Amino acid sequence: MNTQLLLLVLFDGIAYGALVFLVAVGLTLVFGVMRILNVAHGSFYALGAYAAVSLAAWLATRGMPGWLALPVYLVTAVVIGVVVGGLMERFLLRRIYDNEQALQLLVTFAIFMILENLQRVIWGVQPYFYSGPLQALGNVSVGGVTYTAYQTLFLPAIALCVLLGLRFFLRHTLAGSVIVAVTEDREAAMAVGINARRAFLVTFVIGATLAALGGALASPTTSVLPGIGPDMIVLSFAVAATAGLGQIEGAALAALFIGLGRSFAVFYAPEFEVVMPYLIMVLVLLVRPEGLFGRTAARKI
């Protein structure tokens, strides 16, 4: 096996896995706390990508250097998470928390369809692309392989910061402890005075922000066009199922496995590129139906 080609496969797989992790960890966090599989999660990814590339390209025409797009991406993701995610949780999801999961899936799917059509109304169907941050950060050479620093260093660093930040937030802050308490036993938490609705709102906003951030950070590496939302939500479900629903650390490992598996397929067996993430998921679930890090739990009746 060619060493340089192997390095290229690793770089590509890690960068892709980092982007998938940012979206999938938001999905698994929302499910872990709220027990809702949010089909509309992919729409936050698409909105983040569209808004980020549009705003960054517009600012670039007014003389903004490429590297300044990075804080623009962060601000864009936070705004989408707080505004769109906050409104969705407050006025729609809050009404269906105690309903059957089938109804929750239908409602979030309806929101997904609305947001998908809204994207077409605002941005049309033409592709958008702005590579300013990619060019501004330059390239790095490892073992004779030249790859963009944005994908080799920046994206994995952001994914690692998100993972460590979530771990610290949930284990060492008051707000995180409240969310964990609501996750473990909602009724008992409410009985001691914890505002479960506020915990749900904060959780959903964080999840939506992470999905939008994933879309924003993906925009310099690919064309932004209709269909990126559905593709990402299916992939995120695969990561969450492979890890075990609600498992944050597991989502990181599963995203890395799926990213590397896809990358190996792209370079060595292109005909398996599309199915590789789901093949990995199926193989894992055949051995561990609850996922890599999932655990069987008793159901309250």
NORLIN-V185500 format. One line per field, one symbol per residue. phi: phi as a letter, one per 40 degrees, with the letter a starting at -180 (. if undefined). psi: psi as a letter, one per 30 degrees, with the letter a starting at -180 (. if undefined). Layout:
phi=???
psi=???
This chain:
phi=.cccccccccdccccccccccdccccccccccccfbccccdcccdccccccccccccccccbgccdccccccccccccccccccccccccbbcdcbdccccccccccccccdccccccccccbgbccbaabdcccccgbbbbfgbcaccdccbcccccccccccccccdcbbbcccccccccccacccccccgccccccccccccccccccccdccccccbaccadhccddcccccccccccchdgccccccccccdccccccccdcbadcbdccddccccccccccbdcgdbcbcbcccb
psi=kkeeeeeeeeeeeeeeeeeeeeeeeeefeeeeefhkjjffefeeeeeeeeeeeeeeeeeefggklefffefeeeeeeeeeeedeeeeeeefdeffgegllfeeeeeeeeeeeeeeeeeeeeefafkkkkjgeeeeefallkkhgkklkeeeeeeeeeeeeeeeeeeeeeffgleeeeeeeeeeejeeeeefggkjeeeeeeeeeeeeeeeeeeeeeffefflkjlkfeeeeeeeeeeeeeeeejkgjeeeeeeeeeeeeeeeeeeeffiffgeefeefeeeeeefeejfgleglkkkkkk.
